[in-house]
């Protein structure tokens, strides 16, 4: 009798929690939008990990209109005493420093309870989701990768739900991304840059230097905010190399190991990418640009009293933030007609005087090698020219900005010309007069400097041209300092635009295992010559080459 009574009471307790969830619950539930059932073609031909394209059928579900905020996450921590990460990559010093003290509540980037919660990891996001499901009796969960793409694209087939923003001027109405505001503050606070590092910088103003209060930008057609970019969003799926084995019913891809989880969207610290772009994150990684939003099967539920109170507070915070943004001065126009003169000793750059009356000065930036991040070189310039000693043989870039009310314009660039390298001797990779399908980065080789690399090493269509000057005509022997995890097809060698032969690049043991590999001989004329390397494969790196008398 007692057992039956106990079972009945337990049944009524569980049933009541399910039937009446939302009426007597204190937990803040997400403000959700109903996502209608449908099918779509998932993926993109733009990247290998987003293939093959495949049809996915998605059942009706609801998704958080906003990313989960600090305020919402606070309730979870206070209710459960959950052990959150106490170290996070959140401090900027040229770039994000390695892990340092900081958590979801105390970090260098958040300033509002209504910004997305960051400095958590996937494990903490998942624990929050399970707690909320238990507290409310509603099976809240992390969205799947298919659900996220379907909901974010909202029936569109363009790069973004608002179209194809090729000139990067529209995105600031819809997302918090790498823009003029962020660039100004990053250069001011940490001497670092979006430009030439995280991709293209948007030529517009989203009014937010770090993570934004959620919901400040226009929603997509399903009513979701910040899907293009604000913070990176962690999902339910395990990371997969591509879509070869992923489900077609909208469910999550789960494998046995599952050490990393899928991510989607962009963050304020990176240039935004098309909504089909995929990412991943280790389950235990805690970063200052990583957050999440929630999903739920079926239609969006009615708001509880607690959620209504949260929405009222969020709306007030949004209104106050918008008032602040409305009175910010406009950014000045970029400077025009930037020119450069150089000789063996000096470089002089000049530009046209701004026609805008409130432009008060100019700043000059420079990088160490072409395509590198710009560092501030000169400020408070009231003239329209700048001269300094020339740096080395490498090609590098200058950028000029106009300044108004301490806000600087977009960059206007000009590049130096690479010098002529005296032979015999070593030719550093960064001395290339022209390069393509690759990027320069600090080398891991013993003697420092830069090497050419890229995503997956140097690209299969990369090309490097070097300007060399030899004292006499004759045969010259080539050698190369390379690193590669595998045997490759190597590269084609041209001397003065004439094909000489093909050099194979053989496995060195990895990208950080450097070897000097001997090459063929080339016929060079007395005086100035060009040597061009045309890549035939990827997965290799180049640190330098030598040209010596044969």
C-alpha positions in Angstrom: 0.0 0.0 0.0 2.8 2.3 0.9 4.6 1.3 -2.3 1.6 2.1 -4.5 1.1 5.5 -2.8 4.8 6.3 -3.3 4.6 5.3 -7.0 1.4 7.3 -7.5 2.9 10.4 -5.9 6.0 10.1 -8.0 3.9 9.8 -11.2 1.8 12.8 -10.3 5.0 14.8 -9.5 6.6 14.0 -12.9 3.4 14.5 -14.8 2.6 17.8 -13.1 6.1 19.1 -13.9 5.5 18.3 -17.6 1.9 19.5 -17.8 2.4 22.7 -15.9 5.9 23.7 -16.9 6.2 27.5 -17.3 3.6 28.4 -14.7 5.5 28.0 -11.4 9.1 27.9 -12.6 11.8 30.4 -11.6 14.3 29.5 -14.3 14.7 32.0 -17.2 13.7 30.2 -20.4 15.0 31.4 -23.8 12.9 33.7 -26.0 12.3 31.4 -28.9 11.2 31.5 -32.5 9.3 28.7 -34.2 11.2 27.2 -37.1 8.8 25.6 -39.6 9.4 22.1 -40.9 11.0 21.8 -44.4 13.8 20.5 -46.4 16.9 22.2 -47.8 20.2 21.5 -49.6 22.8 21.5 -46.9 26.4 22.4 -47.7 28.5 24.4 -50.1 30.9 23.7 -53.0 33.1 26.5 -51.6 34.9 24.2 -49.2 35.6 20.5 -49.0 34.4 20.0 -45.5 30.9 21.3 -46.5 30.5 18.6 -49.1 28.8 16.6 -50.5 25.8 18.7 -50.9 22.8 16.8 -49.6 19.1 17.2 -49.0 18.1 17.4 -45.3 14.5 17.1 -44.0 14.0 19.1 -40.8 11.0 18.7 -38.5 9.4 21.7 -36.8 11.4 23.0 -33.9 12.1 26.2 -32.1 15.4 28.0 -31.6 16.5 30.8 -29.2 16.2 34.2 -30.9 19.3 35.2 -29.0 22.5 33.6 -27.8 22.4 32.6 -24.1 23.4 35.6 -22.0 25.5 36.1 -18.9 22.3 36.8 -17.0 20.7 33.5 -17.9 23.9 31.5 -17.2 24.2 33.2 -13.8 21.0 31.6 -12.6 22.4 28.1 -13.5 25.7 28.6 -11.7 24.0 30.0 -8.6 21.5 27.1 -8.5 23.9 24.3 -9.1 27.4 25.5 -8.0 28.6 24.0 -11.2 32.3 24.0 -11.5 32.9 26.4 -14.4 36.3 26.8 -16.1 38.4 29.3 -14.2 40.9 30.0 -17.0 40.0 31.3 -20.4 41.6 32.7 -23.6 40.1 36.2 -23.2 42.9 38.8 -22.8 44.3 40.6 -25.8 47.9 41.5 -26.2 48.6 41.7 -29.9 46.4 38.7 -30.1 44.6 36.4 -27.7 47.0 35.4 -24.9 47.2 31.8 -23.8 44.9 30.8 -20.9 44.8 33.2 -18.0 42.6 33.7 -15.0 39.0 34.5 -15.9 35.6 32.9 -16.2 32.1 33.4 -17.5 31.6 36.2 -15.0 35.0 37.9 -14.7 36.8 38.2 -18.0 38.4 41.1 -19.9 35.7 41.2 -22.6 32.2 41.2 -21.1 30.7 44.4 -19.7 27.0 43.6 -19.7 24.7 41.0 -18.2 23.0 40.9 -21.6 26.0 40.0 -23.7 26.4 36.4 -24.7 28.1 34.2 -22.0 31.6 33.3 -23.0 34.6 31.8 -21.2 32.7 28.6 -20.9 33.4 25.3 -22.7 31.0 22.9 -24.5 30.7 20.8 -21.4 29.5 23.8 -19.4 27.0 24.8 -22.2 25.7 21.2 -22.3 25.4 21.1 -18.5 23.4 24.4 -18.5 21.1 22.9 -21.2 20.4 19.7 -19.2 19.8 21.8 -16.0 17.2 24.0 -17.8 15.5 21.0 -19.2 15.2 19.4 -15.8 14.0 22.6 -14.1 11.3 23.3 -16.7 10.3 19.8 -17.8 10.9 20.9 -21.4 13.7 19.0 -23.3 15.8 22.0 -24.1 19.0 21.1 -26.0 21.8 22.4 -28.2 20.8 22.8 -31.8 22.1 20.3 -34.4 24.4 21.5 -37.2 21.6 20.9 -39.8 19.0 22.7 -37.7 21.4 25.7 -37.3 22.2 26.0 -41.0 18.5 25.6 -42.0 17.3 28.2 -39.4 20.1 30.7 -40.1 19.7 30.6 -43.9 15.9 30.9 -43.4 15.1 29.7 -46.9 17.7 31.8 -48.7 20.4 30.5 -51.0 22.8 33.4 -50.9 25.9 33.6 -48.6 23.9 35.4 -45.9 20.2 35.6 -45.3 20.3 39.3 -46.4 22.1 38.5 -49.7 25.7 38.3 -51.1 27.6 41.2 -49.4 30.7 41.2 -51.8 31.8 44.7 -50.9 31.3 44.1 -47.1 29.1 47.2 -46.6 25.8 45.7 -45.6 26.7 43.3 -42.9 26.9 45.8 -40.0 23.1 46.1 -40.1 22.8 42.4 -39.4 25.8 41.3 -37.4 28.6 42.2 -35.0 31.8 41.4 -37.0 35.2 42.7 -37.9 34.5 46.3 -38.8 35.6 49.9 -38.3 34.6 50.1 -34.7 36.4 47.0 -33.8 39.5 47.9 -35.7 39.7 51.3 -33.9 39.4 49.7 -30.5 41.7 46.7 -31.2 44.5 49.0 -32.4 44.0 51.3 -29.4 43.7 48.6 -26.7 46.0 45.9 -27.9 48.0 47.1 -30.9 46.4 44.4 -33.0 44.2 44.3 -36.1 41.4 42.4 -37.9 42.9 43.5 -41.1 45.2 41.0 -42.9 44.7 38.5 -40.1 41.2 37.3 -39.7 40.2 38.0 -43.2 38.7 41.0 -44.8 37.5 43.9 -42.6 34.0 45.2 -43.3 33.8 48.8 -44.5 31.0 49.7 -42.2 30.2 50.4 -38.5 28.4 47.9 -36.3 29.0 50.1 -33.2 30.5 47.2 -31.1 34.2 46.6 -30.5 33.7 43.4 -28.5 30.7 41.1 -28.0 27.4 43.0 -28.4 24.3 42.9 -26.2 22.2 40.3 -28.0 19.5 41.3 -30.4 20.9 44.7 -31.4 21.0 43.8 -35.1 18.3 43.0 -37.6 16.9 39.4 -37.4 16.7 37.0 -40.2 13.4 35.8 -41.8 12.8 33.3 -39.0 13.3 36.0 -36.3 16.8 34.9 -35.2 19.4 37.5 -34.2 23.2 37.4 -34.4 23.5 34.2 -36.5 26.0 35.7 -38.9 28.3 36.9 -36.2 28.6 38.0 -32.5 30.0 34.9 -30.8 30.8 31.5 -32.2 28.0 29.1 -31.4 28.6 25.5 -30.1 26.3 22.8 -31.3 25.3 19.2 -30.4 27.1 17.4 -33.3 30.5 15.8 -33.0 33.0 17.2 -35.4 33.1 15.5 -38.8 35.6 15.9 -41.7 32.8 16.4 -44.2 29.2 15.4 -44.8 29.8 11.8 -46.1 28.2 10.1 -43.0 26.0 12.9 -41.6 22.2 12.3 -41.0 19.7 13.6 -43.5 16.8 14.0 -41.0 18.2 17.0 -39.2 19.5 15.1 -36.2 23.0 15.4 -34.7 26.0 13.5 -36.0 27.5 11.6 -33.1 30.6 9.3 -33.1 32.2 7.2 -30.4 35.1 9.5 -29.6 33.5 12.9 -30.0 36.4 15.0 -28.5 35.4 18.1 -30.6 32.0 19.6 -31.3 30.7 21.5 -34.3 30.4 25.2 -34.3 28.7 27.7 -36.6 28.5 31.4 -37.1 31.2 34.0 -36.6 32.5 36.2 -33.8 33.2 39.9 -33.3 36.9 39.1 -33.4 36.8 37.4 -36.9 35.6 38.4 -40.3 32.3 36.8 -40.9 31.9 33.9 -43.3 29.0 32.5 -45.3 26.3 30.7 -43.3 27.4 27.4 -44.7 30.9 27.7 -43.2 31.7 25.0 -40.7 33.9 25.0 -37.6 34.7 22.9 -34.5 36.0 23.3 -31.0 37.3 20.8 -28.4 34.8 20.0 -25.7 37.0 21.4 -22.9 38.2 24.6 -24.7 37.2 27.8 -23.0 37.5 30.9 -25.1 36.4 34.6 -25.0 34.5 34.4 -28.3 32.6 31.1 -27.9 28.9 30.8 -26.8 25.7 29.0 -27.6 21.9 29.2 -28.1 19.2 26.6 -27.4 16.7 24.6 -29.4 13.5 22.7 -28.5 11.3 20.3 -30.5 8.0 21.7 -31.7 6.6 25.2 -31.5 8.1 28.0 -29.4 6.5 27.7 -25.9 4.7 30.5 -24.1 6.9 32.8 -22.0 6.9 32.2 -18.3 6.7 35.1 -15.8 10.4 34.9 -15.3 11.1 34.9 -19.0 8.9 37.9 -19.5 10.7 39.7 -16.8 14.0 38.8 -18.4 12.8 40.0 -21.8 11.7 43.4 -20.3 15.2 43.8 -18.8 16.8 42.8 -22.0 14.6 45.3 -24.0 15.6 48.1 -21.7 19.3 47.2 -22.0 18.9 47.2 -25.8 17.2 50.5 -25.8 19.9 52.1 -23.7 22.6 50.7 -25.9 20.8 51.9 -29.0 20.7 55.5 -27.6 24.4 55.3 -27.0 25.0 54.2 -30.6 22.7 56.8 -32.1 24.9 59.7 -30.9 28.2 58.2 -32.0 29.9 60.4 -34.7 30.3 58.9 -38.2 33.6 57.5 -39.3 35.5 59.6 -41.8 36.0 58.7 -45.4 39.2 56.8 -46.4 42.0 58.9 -47.8 42.6 58.9 -51.5 45.4 58.8 -54.0 48.0 57.2 -51.8 51.4 57.2 -53.6 54.9 55.9 -52.7 58.4 56.8 -53.7 61.4 54.7 -52.7 65.1 54.4 -53.2 67.8 52.3 -51.6 67.6 54.3 -48.3 64.2 55.9 -47.8 60.4 55.4 -48.5 58.1 58.4 -48.8 54.3 58.0 -49.0 51.9 60.8 -49.8 48.1 61.3 -50.1 45.5 63.8 -50.9 44.2 66.1 -48.2 40.7 65.1 -47.0 37.8 67.3 -48.1 35.9 66.6 -44.9 36.2 69.6 -42.6 36.2 67.5 -39.4 39.2 65.4 -40.3 41.8 66.6 -37.9 44.8 64.4 -38.6 46.2 61.3 -40.2 47.8 58.1 -39.0 50.3 55.8 -40.9 50.5 52.1 -40.3 53.0 49.5 -41.6 53.5 45.8 -41.5 56.7 43.8 -41.4 56.0 41.8 -44.6 53.3 42.2 -47.2 50.0 40.9 -46.1 50.9 41.1 -42.4 49.0 42.8 -39.6 49.4 46.6 -39.6 51.0 48.3 -36.6 50.7 52.0 -35.8 53.8 53.8 -37.1 52.9 57.5 -36.9 50.0 59.5 -35.5 48.8 63.1 -35.2 50.1 63.9 -38.7 48.7 67.1 -40.1 50.7 67.1 -43.3 49.9 64.7 -46.2 53.3 62.9 -46.5 55.5 60.7 -44.4 59.2 59.6 -44.9 61.2 56.9 -43.1 64.3 54.7 -43.7 63.6 51.7 -46.0 63.5 48.3 -44.3 65.4 45.4 -45.9 64.8 43.6 -49.1 61.3 42.4 -48.4 58.1 43.7 -49.9 55.9 45.4 -47.2 52.8 47.6 -47.0 51.8 51.0 -45.6 48.3 52.1 -44.8 47.1 55.6 -44.2 43.9 56.6 -42.4 42.1 59.9 -41.7 41.1 60.7 -38.2 38.0 62.5 -36.9 36.8 62.7 -33.3 39.5 60.0 -32.5 37.9 57.6 -35.0 39.9 56.5 -38.0 38.7 55.6 -41.5 39.3 52.4 -43.4 42.8 51.7 -44.5 44.2 53.0 -47.8 47.2 50.9 -48.8 50.4 51.1 -50.9 53.2 48.5 -51.2 56.9 48.8 -51.5 58.8 47.0 -54.2 61.0 44.1 -53.2 64.8 44.6 -53.5 67.3 42.7 -55.7 69.2 39.9 -53.8 72.9 39.7 -54.3 74.0 36.2 -55.3 75.6 33.8 -54.3 73.8 33.5 -51.0 70.5 32.8 -49.3 67.2 34.2 -50.5 64.6 34.4 -47.7 61.0 33.4 -48.5 59.7 36.8 -47.5 61.9 38.5 -50.1 59.5 37.4 -52.9 58.7 40.2 -55.3 55.3 38.5 -56.1 53.5 35.7 -54.3 50.1 34.1 -54.5 47.9 31.3 -52.9 49.9 31.4 -49.7 50.7 33.6 -46.7 53.7 34.5 -44.7 54.0 33.5 -41.0 56.7 33.4 -38.4 58.7 30.2 -39.0 59.3 27.4 -36.5 62.7 26.8 -38.1 65.8 27.3 -35.9 67.0 30.6 -37.3 63.6 32.4 -37.3 62.2 34.7 -39.9 59.2 34.0 -42.0 58.0 31.1 -44.1 55.4 30.7 -46.8 52.4 28.5 -45.8 48.6 28.6 -45.9 45.6 26.5 -44.9 47.0 23.0 -45.6 50.4 24.5 -46.3 51.3 26.3 -49.5 48.5 26.1 -52.1 48.6 23.9 -55.1 48.6 27.0 -57.4 51.0 29.2 -55.4 53.6 31.1 -57.2 56.7 32.9 -55.9 59.0 35.2 -57.9 62.4 36.3 -56.6 64.6 39.1 -58.0 68.3 38.1 -57.9 71.5 39.7 -59.2 74.5 37.6 -60.1 78.1 38.9 -60.7 78.7 36.7 -63.8 76.7 34.5 -66.2 76.8 30.7 -65.7 75.2 27.7 -64.0 73.9 28.2 -60.5 72.9 25.5 -58.0 69.6 25.8 -56.1 68.7 24.4 -52.7 65.5 24.8 -50.6 64.6 24.8 -46.9 61.2 23.1 -46.7 58.9 21.2 -44.3 56.1 18.8 -45.3 54.4 15.8 -43.7 54.4 13.8 -47.0 56.0 13.5 -50.4 54.6 16.1 -52.8 54.6 16.9 -56.5 56.8 19.9 -55.6 57.1 22.9 -57.9 58.1 24.0 -61.3 61.2 26.2 -61.6 61.5 29.1 -64.1 64.5 31.3 -64.7 63.7 34.5 -66.5 60.3 33.1 -67.3 61.7 30.0 -69.0 60.9 26.6 -67.6 64.0 24.8 -66.1 62.5 21.7 -64.5 60.5 20.3 -61.6 61.7 20.0 -58.0 60.1 17.4 -55.8 59.5 18.2 -52.1 59.9 15.0 -50.1 58.5 14.3 -46.7 60.5 15.9 -43.8 58.5 14.4 -41.0 56.0 17.2 -40.5 55.3 20.9 -40.8 57.8 21.8 -38.1 60.5 19.4 -39.2 62.7 21.4 -41.6 65.2 20.1 -44.1 67.5 21.6 -46.8 66.8 19.7 -50.0 69.1 20.0 -53.0 67.8 21.2 -56.3 68.8 21.5 -59.9 71.0 23.9 -61.7 69.8 27.0 -63.6 71.5 29.1 -66.2 71.5 32.8 -65.2 72.8 35.9 -67.1 75.1 38.5 -65.6 73.2 41.1 -63.6 69.5 41.0 -62.9 67.4 37.7 -63.1 64.1 36.3 -61.9 63.6 32.9 -60.4 60.0 31.7 -60.1 58.7 28.7 -58.2 55.2 27.5 -59.4 53.7 25.1 -56.9 52.2 21.8 -58.2 50.9 20.5 -54.9 49.9 21.6 -51.3 51.0 20.5 -47.9 54.5 22.0 -48.0 56.2 25.1 -46.6 59.1 27.2 -47.8 61.5 29.1 -45.5 64.3 30.0 -47.9 66.3 29.0 -50.9 70.0 29.3 -51.8 71.6 30.2 -55.1 75.3 29.3 -55.4 77.7 29.0 -58.3 77.5 25.6 -59.9 
